[in-house]
Amino acid sequence: MKLASLFFFAVLAYAHQQCSPYGAINWPLSAFREGACAPLGYALFGAIGLVTAVYSVDLKRFRDPIETVDTIGFGVLLLMVAVSPNGWLTHRVMAFSLLACSYGFFAIQLRNKRSLMLAHLCAPIVLAVVTGFDSYGIWQKSLISYFVVVATIHHHAVTRKQGADKL
């Protein structure tokens, strides 16, 4: 999982450098699928798909299968976002649905840890403030990056706990 997450961040950084070092920071993730950057844009979605797949497989192996169904649903939504044209209303609805479902999923995971849940609930607003309300693209990529980091931490905690239980 950690390698898949690092791969996502490496592709994201590389895509920004190759496509437009100054302009790409404001692009939403799906804008990378257009023009000369299309291969990198699809690689970004592939990297997020890899993170989702590893996360789903390990949740199924170590936790409640219901959580796995949720994350598989996220993978389906991600696929639909990845293949739909950027300008379509359905693309935007699916993208916002995916962000909202991910946000809710992690809120449910943190329901018994009040301080972490409060921090999680504030994350989108904090990211908007930190990015200076500059553009949707930078906020969206920041939120996606946040979800990748949270999923990696959750994955580590779940797999570490299960490993300790086996000892």
DSSP file (Angstrom, degrees, kcal/mol; ACC not computed):
  #  RESIDUE AA STRUCTURE BP1 BP2  ACC     N-H-->O    O-->H-N    N-H-->O    O-->H-N    TCO  KAPPA ALPHA  PHI   PSI    X-CA   Y-CA   Z-CA
    1    1 A M     >        0   0    0      0, 0.0     4,-2.4     0, 0.0     5,-0.2   0.000 360.0 360.0 360.0 -43.0    0.0    0.0    0.0
    2    2 A K  H  >  +     0   0    0      1,-0.2     4,-2.5     2,-0.2     5,-0.2   0.902 360.0  48.8 -63.0 -39.8    2.8    2.4    0.9
    3    3 A L  H  > S+     0   0    0      2,-0.2     4,-2.4     1,-0.2    -1,-0.2   0.898 110.1  51.1 -66.4 -39.6    4.5    1.7   -2.5
    4    4 A A  H  > S+     0   0    0      2,-0.2     4,-2.1     1,-0.2    47,-0.2   0.902 111.6  48.1 -63.7 -40.0    1.2    2.3   -4.4
    5    5 A S  H  X S+     0   0    0     -4,-2.4     4,-2.3     2,-0.2    -2,-0.2   0.921 111.4  49.1 -66.1 -44.1    0.7    5.6   -2.5
    6    6 A L  H  X S+     0   0    0     -4,-2.5     4,-2.4     1,-0.2    -2,-0.2   0.883 108.8  54.6 -61.7 -37.7    4.3    6.7   -3.3
    7    7 A F  H  X S+     0   0    0     -4,-2.4     4,-2.6     2,-0.2     5,-0.2   0.922 107.2  50.4 -61.4 -44.0    3.8    5.7   -6.9
    8    8 A F  H  X S+     0   0    0     -4,-2.1     4,-2.6    39,-0.2    -2,-0.2   0.946 112.3  46.1 -58.3 -48.8    0.7    8.0   -7.0
    9    9 A F  H  X S+     0   0    0     -4,-2.3     4,-2.4     1,-0.2    -1,-0.2   0.861 112.2  51.5 -65.5 -34.8    2.6   10.9   -5.5
   10   10 A A  H  X S+     0   0    0     -4,-2.4     4,-2.5     2,-0.2    -1,-0.2   0.926 112.2  45.5 -66.4 -44.4    5.5   10.3   -7.9
   11   11 A V  H  X S+     0   0    0     -4,-2.6     4,-2.8     2,-0.2    -2,-0.2   0.900 112.4  52.3 -65.4 -39.9    3.3   10.3  -11.0
   12   12 A L  H  X S+     0   0    0     -4,-2.6     4,-1.9    -5,-0.2    -2,-0.2   0.933 112.5  44.2 -61.3 -46.6    1.4   13.4   -9.7
   13   13 A A  H  X S+     0   0    0     -4,-2.4     4,-1.9     1,-0.2    -2,-0.2   0.913 115.1  48.8 -64.7 -42.8    4.7   15.3   -9.3
   14   14 A Y  H  X S+     0   0    0     -4,-2.5     4,-2.6     1,-0.2     5,-0.2   0.903 109.0  52.8 -64.3 -41.7    6.0   14.1  -12.6
   15   15 A A  H  X S+     0   0    0     -4,-2.8     4,-2.4     1,-0.2     5,-0.4   0.896 108.6  50.5 -62.3 -40.0    2.8   15.0  -14.4
   16   16 A H  H  X S+     0   0    0     -4,-1.9     4,-1.1    -5,-0.2     8,-0.3   0.898 113.0  46.1 -64.6 -39.7    3.0   18.6  -13.0
   17   17 A Q  H  < S+     0   0    0     -4,-1.9    -2,-0.2     1,-0.2    -1,-0.2   0.891 118.6  40.5 -69.9 -39.3    6.6   19.0  -14.1
   18   18 A Q  H  < S+     0   0    0     -4,-2.6    -2,-0.2     2,-0.2    -1,-0.2   0.845 118.0  42.9 -81.0 -34.4    6.0   17.6  -17.6
   19   19 A C  H  < S-     0   0    0     -4,-2.4    -3,-0.2    -5,-0.2    -2,-0.1   0.941 135.8 -32.6 -83.4 -48.8    2.6   19.1  -18.5
   20   20 A S     X  -     0   0    0     -4,-1.1     4,-2.5    -5,-0.4     5,-0.4  -0.491  51.1-155.9-174.2  94.3    3.0   22.7  -17.3
   21   21 A P  T  4 S+     0   0    0      0, 0.0     4,-0.1     0, 0.0    -3,-0.1   0.785  96.0  27.0 -53.1 -30.5    5.1   23.4  -14.2
   22   22 A Y  T  4 S+     0   0    0      2,-0.1     4,-0.2    -5,-0.1     3,-0.2   0.797 127.0  40.3-102.9 -33.3    3.2   26.6  -13.4
   23   23 A G  T >4 S+     0   0    0      1,-0.2     3,-1.4     2,-0.1     4,-0.3   0.802 100.9  68.1 -86.4 -29.9   -0.3   26.1  -14.9
   24   24 A A  G >< S+     0   0    0     -4,-2.5     3,-1.2    -8,-0.3    -1,-0.2   0.711  82.2  75.8 -68.0 -19.7   -0.9   22.5  -14.0
   25   25 A I  G 3  S+     0   0    0     -5,-0.4    -1,-0.3     1,-0.3   116,-0.2   0.829  99.5  44.8 -60.7 -29.5   -1.1   23.3  -10.3
   26   26 A N  G <  S+     0   0    0     -3,-1.4   111,-0.7    -4,-0.2    -1,-0.3   0.498  91.9 104.2 -92.2  -5.0   -4.6   24.7  -10.9
   27   27 A W  S <  S-     0   0    0     -3,-1.2   114,-0.2    -4,-0.3     2,-0.1  -0.531  73.7-121.9 -76.6 140.2   -5.8   21.9  -13.2
   28   28 A P    >>  -     0   0    0      0, 0.0     3,-1.5     0, 0.0     4,-0.5  -0.434  35.4-102.9 -69.6 160.9   -8.3   19.4  -11.8
   29   29 A L  G >4 S+     0   0    0      1,-0.3     3,-1.3   108,-0.2     4,-0.2   0.856 120.3  56.8 -56.4 -39.4   -7.0   15.8  -12.0
   30   30 A S  G >4 S+     0   0    0      1,-0.3     3,-1.4     2,-0.2    -1,-0.3   0.713  91.9  71.1 -69.8 -18.6   -9.1   14.9  -15.0
   31   31 A A  G X4 S+     0   0    0     -3,-1.5     3,-1.4     1,-0.3    -1,-0.3   0.742  85.1  68.9 -68.3 -21.3   -7.7   17.8  -17.0
   32   32 A F  G << S+     0   0    0     -3,-1.3     9,-0.9    -4,-0.5    -1,-0.3   0.678  86.6  68.2 -69.4 -15.4   -4.4   15.9  -17.2
   33   33 A R  G <  S+     0   0    0     -3,-1.4     2,-0.3     8,-0.3    -1,-0.3   0.484  87.8  86.2 -81.4  -0.9   -6.2   13.4  -19.5
   34   34 A E  S X  S-     0   0    0     -3,-1.4     3,-1.0     3,-0.1     7,-0.1  -0.744  89.6 -16.3-104.4 147.5   -6.5   16.0  -22.3
   35   35 A G  G >  S-     0   0    0     -2,-0.3     3,-1.5     1,-0.2    -3,-0.0  -0.276 122.3 -13.9  69.8-146.4   -4.0   16.9  -25.0
   36   36 A A  G 3  S+     0   0    0      1,-0.3    -1,-0.2     2,-0.1     4,-0.2   0.694 133.0  60.3 -67.7 -19.7   -0.3   15.9  -24.8
   37   37 A C  G <> S+     0   0    0     -3,-1.0     4,-2.6     1,-0.2     3,-0.5   0.397  70.2 109.4 -88.7   3.3   -0.6   14.9  -21.2
   38   38 A A  H <> S+     0   0    0     -3,-1.5     4,-2.7     1,-0.2     5,-0.3   0.870  74.8  52.0 -52.2 -45.5   -3.2   12.3  -21.7
   39   39 A P  H  > S+     0   0    0      0, 0.0     4,-1.9     0, 0.0    -1,-0.2   0.919 113.3  45.1 -59.9 -40.0   -0.9    9.3  -21.0
   40   40 A L  H  > S+     0   0    0     -3,-0.5     4,-2.2    -4,-0.2    -2,-0.2   0.877 111.0  54.4 -68.7 -36.2    0.2   10.9  -17.7
   41   41 A G  H  X S+     0   0    0     -4,-2.6     4,-1.8    -9,-0.9    -8,-0.3   0.922 111.0  44.2 -62.2 -44.4   -3.4   11.7  -16.8
   42   42 A Y  H  X S+     0   0    0     -4,-2.7     4,-2.4   -10,-0.2    -1,-0.2   0.839 110.2  56.3 -70.2 -31.0   -4.5    8.1  -17.3
   43   43 A A  H  X S+     0   0    0     -4,-1.9     4,-2.5    -5,-0.3    -2,-0.2   0.878 104.9  53.3 -65.2 -36.4   -1.4    7.0  -15.3
   44   44 A L  H  X S+     0   0    0     -4,-2.2     4,-2.2     2,-0.2    -2,-0.2   0.937 110.9  44.9 -61.9 -46.4   -2.6    9.2  -12.5
   45   45 A F  H  X S+     0   0    0     -4,-1.8     4,-2.4     1,-0.2    -2,-0.2   0.875 112.4  52.9 -66.1 -35.5   -6.0    7.6  -12.5
   46   46 A G  H  X S+     0   0    0     -4,-2.4     4,-2.3     2,-0.2    -2,-0.2   0.893 107.7  51.1 -63.9 -39.3   -4.3    4.2  -12.8
   47   47 A A  H  X S+     0   0    0     -4,-2.5     4,-2.2     2,-0.2   -39,-0.2   0.903 111.2  46.9 -66.0 -41.1   -2.2    5.0   -9.7
   48   48 A I  H  X S+     0   0    0     -4,-2.2     4,-2.5     2,-0.2    -1,-0.2   0.895 111.6  52.4 -65.9 -38.2   -5.3    6.0   -7.7
   49   49 A G  H  X S+     0   0    0     -4,-2.4     4,-2.7     2,-0.2    -2,-0.2   0.884 107.8  51.5 -62.6 -38.5   -6.9    2.8   -8.9
   50   50 A L  H  X S+     0   0    0     -4,-2.3     4,-2.6     2,-0.2     5,-0.3   0.917 109.8  48.9 -64.1 -43.8   -3.9    0.8   -7.7
   51   51 A V  H  X S+     0   0    0     -4,-2.2     4,-2.4   -47,-0.2    -2,-0.2   0.931 113.4  47.6 -59.6 -45.7   -4.1    2.4   -4.3
   52   52 A T  H  X S+     0   0    0     -4,-2.5     4,-2.7     2,-0.2    -2,-0.2   0.900 112.1  49.4 -63.1 -42.0   -7.9    1.6   -4.2
   53   53 A A  H  X S+     0   0    0     -4,-2.7     4,-2.6     2,-0.2     5,-0.2   0.934 113.0  45.2 -65.2 -46.7   -7.3   -2.0   -5.3
   54   54 A V  H  X S+     0   0    0     -4,-2.6     4,-2.3     1,-0.2     5,-0.2   0.927 114.9  49.2 -62.4 -44.0   -4.6   -2.7   -2.7
   55   55 A Y  H  X S+     0   0    0     -4,-2.4     4,-2.3    -5,-0.3    -2,-0.2   0.924 112.8  47.1 -60.5 -46.2   -6.6   -1.1    0.0
   56   56 A S  H  X S+     0   0    0     -4,-2.7     4,-2.2     2,-0.2    -2,-0.2   0.915 111.7  49.6 -64.0 -44.8   -9.8   -3.1   -0.9
   57   57 A V  H  X S+     0   0    0     -4,-2.6     4,-1.9     1,-0.2    -1,-0.2   0.923 114.3  44.6 -62.5 -44.3   -8.0   -6.4   -1.1
   58   58 A D  H  X S+     0   0    0     -4,-2.3     4,-2.5    -5,-0.2     5,-0.3   0.844 110.2  54.1 -72.8 -31.8   -6.3   -5.9    2.2
   59   59 A L  H  X S+     0   0    0     -4,-2.3     4,-2.8    -5,-0.2    -1,-0.2   0.913 109.9  48.9 -63.8 -40.1   -9.5   -4.7    3.9
   60   60 A K  H  < S+     0   0    0     -4,-2.2    -2,-0.2     1,-0.2    -1,-0.2   0.897 115.2  44.9 -64.0 -39.2  -11.2   -7.8    2.7
   61   61 A R  H  < S+     0   0    0     -4,-1.9    -2,-0.2    -5,-0.2    -1,-0.2   0.857 128.5  23.5 -73.1 -36.2   -8.4   -9.9    4.1
   62   62 A F  H  < S+     0   0    0     -4,-2.5    -2,-0.2    -5,-0.1    -3,-0.2   0.616 121.5  26.6-109.7 -15.0   -8.0   -8.2    7.4
   63   63 A R  S  < S-     0   0    0     -4,-2.8     5,-0.0    -5,-0.3    -4,-0.0  -0.502  98.1 -39.1-133.7-163.0  -11.4   -6.5    8.2
   64   64 A D    >>  -     0   0    0     -2,-0.2     3,-0.9     1,-0.1     4,-0.9  -0.472  45.3-135.7 -67.3 129.9  -15.1   -6.5    7.7
   65   65 A P  H 3> S+     0   0    0      0, 0.0     4,-1.9     0, 0.0     5,-0.1   0.750 100.7  69.4 -61.0 -24.0  -16.2   -7.4    4.1
   66   66 A I  H 3> S+     0   0    0      1,-0.2     4,-1.8     2,-0.2     5,-0.1   0.901  96.3  52.7 -61.8 -39.9  -18.7   -4.5    4.2
   67   67 A E  H <> S+     0   0    0     -3,-0.9     4,-2.2     1,-0.2    -1,-0.2   0.866 106.0  54.8 -61.9 -35.5  -15.8   -2.1    4.1
   68   68 A T  H  X S+     0   0    0     -4,-0.9     4,-2.5     1,-0.2    -1,-0.2   0.905 103.8  53.7 -64.6 -41.6  -14.4   -3.9    1.1
   69   69 A V  H  X S+     0   0    0     -4,-1.9     4,-2.2     1,-0.2    -1,-0.2   0.907 108.3  51.3 -59.9 -41.7  -17.7   -3.4   -0.7
   70   70 A D  H  X S+     0   0    0     -4,-1.8     4,-1.7     1,-0.2    -2,-0.2   0.943 111.9  45.1 -59.6 -48.6  -17.5    0.3   -0.1
   71   71 A T  H  X S+     0   0    0     -4,-2.2     4,-1.8     1,-0.2    -2,-0.2   0.830 110.4  53.6 -70.3 -30.7  -14.0    0.6   -1.4
   72   72 A I  H  X S+     0   0    0     -4,-2.5     4,-2.0     2,-0.2    -1,-0.2   0.891 107.1  53.1 -66.6 -38.3  -14.9   -1.5   -4.5
   73   73 A G  H  X S+     0   0    0     -4,-2.2     4,-2.4    -5,-0.2    -2,-0.2   0.870 105.9  53.4 -61.4 -36.3  -17.7    0.9   -5.1
   74   74 A F  H  X S+     0   0    0     -4,-1.7     4,-2.7     1,-0.2    -1,-0.2   0.898 106.7  52.7 -63.6 -39.3  -15.2    3.7   -4.9
   75   75 A G  H  X S+     0   0    0     -4,-1.8     4,-2.3     2,-0.2    -2,-0.2   0.887 108.7  49.3 -63.1 -39.5  -13.1    1.9   -7.6
   76   76 A V  H  X S+     0   0    0     -4,-2.0     4,-2.2     2,-0.2    -2,-0.2   0.934 112.4  47.4 -65.4 -46.0  -16.2    1.7   -9.8
   77   77 A L  H  X S+     0   0    0     -4,-2.4     4,-2.4     1,-0.2    -2,-0.2   0.910 111.0  52.4 -59.8 -42.1  -16.9    5.4   -9.4
   78   78 A L  H  X S+     0   0    0     -4,-2.7     4,-2.6     1,-0.2    -2,-0.2   0.908 108.3  50.5 -61.1 -42.4  -13.2    6.1  -10.1
   79   79 A L  H  X S+     0   0    0     -4,-2.3     4,-1.8     2,-0.2    -1,-0.2   0.915 110.5  49.2 -61.6 -42.7  -13.3    4.1  -13.3
   80   80 A M  H  X S+     0   0    0     -4,-2.2     4,-1.3     1,-0.2    -2,-0.2   0.880 112.6  47.7 -65.9 -37.2  -16.4    6.0  -14.4
   81   81 A V  H  < S+     0   0    0     -4,-2.4    -2,-0.2     1,-0.2    -1,-0.2   0.901 110.5  53.3 -67.0 -40.3  -14.8    9.3  -13.6
   82   82 A A  H  < S+     0   0    0     -4,-2.6    -2,-0.2     1,-0.2    -1,-0.2   0.823 115.4  37.9 -66.5 -32.2  -11.6    8.2  -15.5
   83   83 A V  H  < S+     0   0    0     -4,-1.8    -1,-0.2    -5,-0.2    -2,-0.2   0.625  97.3  89.6 -98.2 -12.8  -13.4    7.3  -18.7
   84   84 A S  S  < S-     0   0    0     -4,-1.3    -4,-0.0    -5,-0.2     0, 0.0  -0.623  87.9 -99.0 -86.4 144.3  -16.0   10.1  -18.8
   85   85 A P    >   -     0   0    0      0, 0.0     3,-1.4     0, 0.0     6,-0.3  -0.286  29.5-121.1 -61.4 144.3  -15.2   13.3  -20.6
   86   86 A N  T 3  S+     0   0    0      1,-0.3     6,-0.1   -56,-0.2   -55,-0.1   0.805 107.4  52.1 -56.6 -37.0  -14.2   16.2  -18.3
   87   87 A G  T 3  S+     0   0    0      4,-0.1    -1,-0.3     5,-0.0     2,-0.1   0.581  83.3 108.6 -82.4 -10.1  -16.9   18.5  -19.4
   88   88 A W    <>  -     0   0    0     -3,-1.4     4,-1.7     1,-0.1     5,-0.1  -0.391  68.8-136.2 -71.6 143.9  -19.8   16.2  -18.9
   89   89 A L  H  > S+     0   0    0      1,-0.2     4,-2.7     2,-0.2     5,-0.2   0.883 106.6  56.8 -63.5 -39.0  -22.2   16.8  -16.0
   90   90 A T  H  > S+     0   0    0      1,-0.2     4,-2.6     2,-0.2     5,-0.2   0.867 103.5  54.8 -62.6 -35.1  -22.2   13.1  -15.2
   91   91 A H  H  > S+     0   0    0     -6,-0.3     4,-2.5     2,-0.2    -1,-0.2   0.942 110.9  44.3 -60.8 -47.3  -18.4   13.3  -14.8
   92   92 A R  H  X S+     0   0    0     -4,-1.7     4,-2.7     2,-0.2     5,-0.2   0.906 113.2  50.2 -66.0 -41.8  -18.7   16.1  -12.3
   93   93 A V  H  X S+     0   0    0     -4,-2.7     4,-2.4     1,-0.2    -1,-0.2   0.927 113.5  45.7 -62.7 -44.8  -21.5   14.4  -10.4
   94   94 A M  H  X S+     0   0    0     -4,-2.6     4,-2.5     2,-0.2    -2,-0.2   0.895 112.6  51.2 -66.1 -39.0  -19.5   11.1  -10.2
   95   95 A A  H  X S+     0   0    0     -4,-2.5     4,-2.2    -5,-0.2    -2,-0.2   0.935 113.5  43.5 -64.1 -46.2  -16.3   13.0   -9.2
   96   96 A F  H  X S+     0   0    0     -4,-2.7     4,-2.7     2,-0.2    -2,-0.2   0.883 113.1  53.1 -66.5 -36.9  -18.1   14.9   -6.4
   97   97 A S  H  X S+     0   0    0     -4,-2.4     4,-2.9    -5,-0.2     5,-0.2   0.914 108.6  50.0 -62.2 -42.2  -19.9   11.7   -5.3
   98   98 A L  H  X S+     0   0    0     -4,-2.5     4,-2.3     2,-0.2    -2,-0.2   0.919 112.5  46.3 -63.1 -44.0  -16.5    9.9   -5.1
   99   99 A L  H  X S+     0   0    0     -4,-2.2     4,-2.3     2,-0.2    -2,-0.2   0.924 115.1  47.1 -63.4 -43.8  -15.0   12.7   -3.0
  100  100 A A  H  X S+     0   0    0     -4,-2.7     4,-2.5     2,-0.2    -2,-0.2   0.905 112.9  48.4 -66.0 -41.8  -18.1   12.8   -0.7
  101  101 A C  H  X S+     0   0    0     -4,-2.9     4,-2.7     2,-0.2    -1,-0.2   0.894 112.1  49.2 -66.5 -39.7  -18.3    9.0   -0.3
  102  102 A S  H  X S+     0   0    0     -4,-2.3     4,-2.2    -5,-0.2     5,-0.2   0.919 111.2  50.2 -63.7 -43.1  -14.5    8.8    0.5
  103  103 A Y  H  X S+     0   0    0     -4,-2.3     4,-1.7     1,-0.2    -2,-0.2   0.933 113.9  44.6 -60.0 -47.7  -15.0   11.6    3.1
  104  104 A G  H  X S+     0   0    0     -4,-2.5     4,-2.3     2,-0.2    -2,-0.2   0.885 109.6  56.3 -64.8 -40.1  -17.9    9.8    4.7
  105  105 A F  H  X S+     0   0    0     -4,-2.7     4,-1.9     1,-0.2    -2,-0.2   0.929 110.6  43.1 -58.6 -47.6  -16.2    6.5    4.6
  106  106 A F  H  X S+     0   0    0     -4,-2.2     4,-1.4     2,-0.2    -1,-0.2   0.823 110.1  56.9 -72.2 -29.3  -13.2    7.8    6.6
  107  107 A A  H  < S+     0   0    0     -4,-1.7    -1,-0.2    -5,-0.2    -2,-0.2   0.914 108.3  47.8 -63.5 -41.3  -15.5    9.7    9.0
  108  108 A I  H >< S+     0   0    0     -4,-2.3     3,-1.4     1,-0.2    -2,-0.2   0.895 108.4  54.6 -65.4 -39.6  -17.2    6.4    9.8
  109  109 A Q  H 3< S+     0   0    0     -4,-1.9     3,-0.3     1,-0.3    -1,-0.2   0.823 112.7  43.8 -61.9 -30.1  -13.8    4.7   10.3
  110  110 A L  T >< S+     0   0    0     -4,-1.4     3,-2.1     1,-0.2     7,-0.4   0.287  77.5 114.2 -98.3  10.3  -12.9    7.4   12.8
  111  111 A R  T <  S+     0   0    0     -3,-1.4    -1,-0.2     1,-0.3    -2,-0.1   0.747  79.7  46.2 -57.4 -26.7  -16.3    7.5   14.7
  112  112 A N  T 3  S+     0   0    0     -3,-0.3     2,-0.6    -4,-0.2    -1,-0.3   0.443 102.6  67.7 -95.7  -0.5  -14.7    6.1   17.9
  113  113 A K    <>  -     0   0    0     -3,-2.1     4,-2.7     1,-0.2     5,-0.2  -0.804  65.1-175.4-121.1  88.0  -11.8    8.5   17.9
  114  114 A R  H  > S+     0   0    0     -2,-0.6     4,-2.7     1,-0.2     5,-0.2   0.854  78.5  48.5 -58.0 -45.0  -13.3   11.9   18.5
  115  115 A S  H  > S+     0   0    0      1,-0.2     4,-2.0     2,-0.2    -1,-0.2   0.915 115.5  44.9 -66.4 -40.6  -10.2   14.1   18.1
  116  116 A L  H  > S+     0   0    0      2,-0.2     4,-2.5     1,-0.2    -2,-0.2   0.887 112.9  51.8 -67.7 -37.7   -9.2   12.4   14.8
  117  117 A M  H  X S+     0   0    0     -4,-2.7     4,-3.0    -7,-0.4    -2,-0.2   0.914 108.5  50.6 -65.4 -41.7  -12.7   12.6   13.5
  118  118 A L  H  X S+     0   0    0     -4,-2.7     4,-1.5     2,-0.2    -1,-0.2   0.921 111.1  48.6 -60.6 -43.9  -12.9   16.3   14.3
  119  119 A A  H  X S+     0   0    0     -4,-2.0     4,-0.8     1,-0.2    -2,-0.2   0.912 112.6  49.0 -61.5 -41.9   -9.6   16.8   12.4
  120  120 A H  H >< S+     0   0    0     -4,-2.5     3,-0.9     1,-0.2    -2,-0.2   0.921 108.3  52.6 -64.2 -44.0  -11.0   14.8    9.5
  121  121 A L  H 3< S+     0   0    0     -4,-3.0     4,-0.3     1,-0.3    -1,-0.2   0.806 112.6  46.0 -63.6 -28.0  -14.2   16.7    9.4
  122  122 A C  H 3X S+     0   0    0     -4,-1.5     4,-2.8    -5,-0.2     3,-0.4   0.609  87.8  94.0 -86.3 -13.6  -12.3   20.0    9.2
  123  123 A A  H <X S+     0   0    0     -3,-0.9     4,-2.9    -4,-0.8     5,-0.2   0.866  81.8  49.1 -54.1 -48.5   -9.9   18.7    6.5
  124  124 A P  H  > S+     0   0    0      0, 0.0     4,-1.8     0, 0.0    -1,-0.2   0.899 115.7  44.7 -61.1 -37.5  -11.7   20.0    3.4
  125  125 A I  H  > S+     0   0    0     -3,-0.4     4,-2.3    -4,-0.3    -2,-0.2   0.920 113.3  50.0 -70.5 -42.9  -12.1   23.5    4.9
  126  126 A V  H  X S+     0   0    0     -4,-2.8     4,-3.1     1,-0.2     5,-0.2   0.917 110.6  50.4 -60.9 -43.3   -8.5   23.5    6.2
  127  127 A L  H  X S+     0   0    0     -4,-2.9     4,-2.3    -5,-0.2    -1,-0.2   0.880 109.1  51.7 -63.3 -37.4   -7.3   22.5    2.7
  128  128 A A  H  <>S+     0   0    0     -4,-1.8     5,-2.5    -5,-0.2     6,-0.2   0.909 113.6  44.0 -64.1 -41.5   -9.3   25.3    1.1
  129  129 A V  H ><5S+     0   0    0     -4,-2.3     3,-1.3     3,-0.2    -2,-0.2   0.930 113.4  50.3 -68.5 -45.2   -7.8   27.8    3.5
  130  130 A V  H 3<5S+     0   0    0     -4,-3.1    -2,-0.2     1,-0.3    -1,-0.2   0.876 111.3  48.6 -61.9 -38.2   -4.3   26.4    3.0
  131  131 A T  T ><5S-     0   0    0     -4,-2.3     3,-1.3    -5,-0.2    -1,-0.3   0.444 113.8-121.1 -82.7   1.7   -4.6   26.5   -0.8
  132  132 A G  T < 5 -     0   0    0     -3,-1.3    -3,-0.2     1,-0.3    -2,-0.1   0.739  49.3 -81.2  70.8  23.6   -5.9   30.1   -0.5
  133  133 A F  T 3 <S+     0   0    0     -5,-2.5    -1,-0.3    -6,-0.2     3,-0.1   0.810  91.4 145.9  51.2  29.9   -9.2   29.3   -2.2
  134  134 A D    <   -     0   0    0     -3,-1.3     2,-0.3    -6,-0.2    -2,-0.1   0.926  60.7 -21.0 -68.4 -48.9   -7.1   29.7   -5.3
  135  135 A S     >  -     0   0    0     -4,-0.2     4,-1.5     1,-0.1    -1,-0.2  -0.992  50.8-118.0-158.5 158.1   -8.7   27.1   -7.6
  136  136 A Y  H  > S+     0   0    0     -2,-0.3     4,-3.2     1,-0.2     5,-0.2   0.889 111.0  60.3 -64.4 -38.5  -10.8   24.0   -7.5
  137  137 A G  H  > S+     0   0    0   -111,-0.7     4,-2.4     1,-0.2     5,-0.2   0.909 106.1  43.0 -59.6 -47.3   -8.0   22.0   -9.1
  138  138 A I  H  > S+     0   0    0   -112,-0.2     4,-1.9     2,-0.2    -1,-0.2   0.889 116.8  48.2 -69.5 -36.7   -5.4   22.6   -6.4
  139  139 A W  H  X S+     0   0    0     -4,-1.5     4,-2.6     2,-0.2    -2,-0.2   0.928 112.1  49.6 -66.1 -43.7   -8.1   21.9   -3.7
  140  140 A Q  H  X S+     0   0    0     -4,-3.2     4,-2.7     1,-0.2     5,-0.2   0.930 112.5  45.9 -62.0 -47.1   -9.3   18.8   -5.4
  141  141 A K  H  X S+     0   0    0     -4,-2.4     4,-2.4    -5,-0.2    -1,-0.2   0.859 112.4  52.1 -66.4 -33.8   -5.8   17.3   -5.8
  142  142 A S  H  X S+     0   0    0     -4,-1.9     4,-2.4    -5,-0.2    -2,-0.2   0.914 111.1  46.9 -65.4 -42.3   -5.0   18.2   -2.1
  143  143 A L  H  X S+     0   0    0     -4,-2.6     4,-2.4     2,-0.2    -2,-0.2   0.906 112.5  49.0 -67.1 -41.4   -8.1   16.4   -1.0
  144  144 A I  H  X S+     0   0    0     -4,-2.7     4,-2.2     2,-0.2    -2,-0.2   0.922 111.8  49.5 -62.6 -43.1   -7.4   13.4   -3.1
  145  145 A S  H  X S+     0   0    0     -4,-2.4     4,-2.4     1,-0.2    -2,-0.2   0.898 109.0  52.9 -62.0 -40.4   -3.8   13.4   -1.7
  146  146 A Y  H  X S+     0   0    0     -4,-2.4     4,-2.8     1,-0.2    -2,-0.2   0.926 108.9  49.2 -59.1 -45.5   -5.3   13.7    1.8
  147  147 A F  H  X S+     0   0    0     -4,-2.4     4,-2.7     1,-0.2    -2,-0.2   0.885 109.6  51.7 -64.0 -38.0   -7.5   10.6    1.1
  148  148 A V  H  X S+     0   0    0     -4,-2.2     4,-2.1     2,-0.2    -1,-0.2   0.922 112.5  45.9 -63.7 -43.1   -4.5    8.6   -0.2
  149  149 A V  H  X S+     0   0    0     -4,-2.4     4,-2.4     2,-0.2    -2,-0.2   0.925 114.0  47.9 -65.3 -44.6   -2.5    9.5    3.0
  150  150 A V  H  X S+     0   0    0     -4,-2.8     4,-2.8     1,-0.2     5,-0.2   0.905 111.8  50.2 -63.9 -41.2   -5.4    8.6    5.3
  151  151 A A  H  X S+     0   0    0     -4,-2.7     4,-2.8    -5,-0.2    -1,-0.2   0.896 110.7  50.1 -63.4 -39.3   -6.0    5.3    3.4
  152  152 A T  H  X S+     0   0    0     -4,-2.1     4,-2.4     2,-0.2    -2,-0.2   0.914 112.5  46.1 -65.5 -42.8   -2.3    4.5    3.8
  153  153 A I  H  X S+     0   0    0     -4,-2.4     4,-2.5     2,-0.2    -2,-0.2   0.924 114.5  47.6 -65.1 -44.5   -2.4    5.2    7.5
  154  154 A H  H  X S+     0   0    0     -4,-2.8     4,-2.7     2,-0.2     5,-0.2   0.924 111.6  50.8 -62.4 -44.0   -5.6    3.3    8.0
  155  155 A H  H  X S+     0   0    0     -4,-2.8     4,-2.7     1,-0.2     5,-0.3   0.923 110.9  48.9 -58.5 -46.0   -4.2    0.4    6.0
  156  156 A H  H  X S+     0   0    0     -4,-2.4     4,-2.4     1,-0.2     5,-0.2   0.924 112.4  48.0 -60.7 -45.4   -1.0    0.4    8.1
  157  157 A A  H  X S+     0   0    0     -4,-2.5     4,-2.2     2,-0.2    -2,-0.2   0.913 114.4  46.1 -63.5 -43.1   -3.0    0.4   11.4
  158  158 A V  H  X S+     0   0    0     -4,-2.7     4,-2.2     2,-0.2    -2,-0.2   0.941 116.6  42.7 -66.5 -48.1   -5.3   -2.4   10.2
  159  159 A T  H  X S+     0   0    0     -4,-2.7     4,-2.0    -5,-0.2    -2,-0.2   0.856 115.0  50.4 -70.3 -33.8   -2.6   -4.7    8.9
  160  160 A R  H  X S+     0   0    0     -4,-2.4     4,-2.2    -5,-0.3    -1,-0.2   0.905 110.9  49.3 -68.2 -41.5   -0.3   -4.0   11.9
  161  161 A K  H  X S+     0   0    0     -4,-2.2     4,-2.1    -5,-0.2    -2,-0.2   0.921 112.2  47.7 -64.0 -43.6   -3.1   -4.8   14.3
  162  162 A Q  H  X S+     0   0    0     -4,-2.2     4,-1.2     1,-0.2    -1,-0.2   0.878 110.9  51.6 -66.5 -36.8   -4.0   -8.0   12.6
  163  163 A G  H  X S+     0   0    0     -4,-2.0     4,-0.7     1,-0.2    -1,-0.2   0.890 110.6  48.5 -64.9 -38.8   -0.3   -9.0   12.5
  164  164 A A  H >< S+     0   0    0     -4,-2.2     3,-0.6     1,-0.2    -2,-0.2   0.853 107.1  56.4 -68.9 -34.6   -0.1   -8.3   16.3
  165  165 A D  H 3< S+     0   0    0     -4,-2.1    -1,-0.2     1,-0.2    -2,-0.2   0.795 102.7  55.9 -67.3 -27.4   -3.2  -10.4   16.9
  166  166 A K  H 3<        0   0    0     -4,-1.2    -1,-0.2     1,-0.2    -2,-0.2   0.709 360.0 360.0 -78.2 -19.8   -1.6  -13.4   15.2
  167  167 A L    <<        0   0    0     -4,-0.7    -1,-0.2    -3,-0.6    -2,-0.2   0.497 360.0 360.0 -74.0 360.0    1.4  -13.4   17.5
